[in-house]
Amino acid sequence: MKFKAEEIAFYLKGEIVGNPEVTVHTVSKIEEGKEGSLSFLANPKYEHFIYSSESSIILVNKDFQPRQEVRATMIRVDNAYQAFASLLDLYNKAKEGIKTGIENPSFIHESSSMGENCWLAAFAYVGRNSTIGNRVKIYPHAYVGDNVTVGDDTVIYSGVKIYDDTVIGARCILHSGCVIGSDGFGFAPQEDGTYKKIPQIGNV
């Protein structure tokens, strides 16, 4: 995805110094900048990099006054660091938004439902009577058991296991390898000195 300086400035409510038509498609540290990349300058000790950086666009604080010519197009904002973080969040949401539909081979039980603009990747599994909210992303090899509820805008990465009867809220991020709804550590001591496992019948 490419973004023009004028589009970025509009989103950030910033002021352009330079070419409003220049585009970027990636991000980089200011000292590692290259053509087509977006960088930022927030810490004064890195100022010397802005004069040699090859980044196409650099976010700077409104009070920044360059002491030399700056090749890049600058966008003046209230807080360059916060603005950069905001752009990364916007980019990530835009990238995730591209993924929609149900890929094959994957499985979702006929008794389960998925909301609008969801993505069920290949080799993902959704069991019986589960409800998947809007804009949920389920990556390959993720397992969603029976009677599970997943809230809107949640992301379930590869290798996640969600056991039966679990309730996941909205806007959650479940990273690879996590297990939700597994047994607690419950054992009852017996008269003969052994321990009996206590069934975990609740939910998460």
ABEGO torsion letter per residue (X at the ends): XBBBAAAAAAAAGBBBBEBAABBBABBBBAAABBBGBBBBBABAAAAAAAAABABABBBBBAABBBABBBABBBBBBABAAAAAAAAAAAAAAAAAAABBEBBOBBBBBAABBBBBGBBBBBGBBBBBGBBBBBGBBBBBGBBBBBGBBBBBGBBBBBGBBBBBGBBBBBGBBBBBGBBBGBBBBBBBBBAAGBBBBBBBABBX
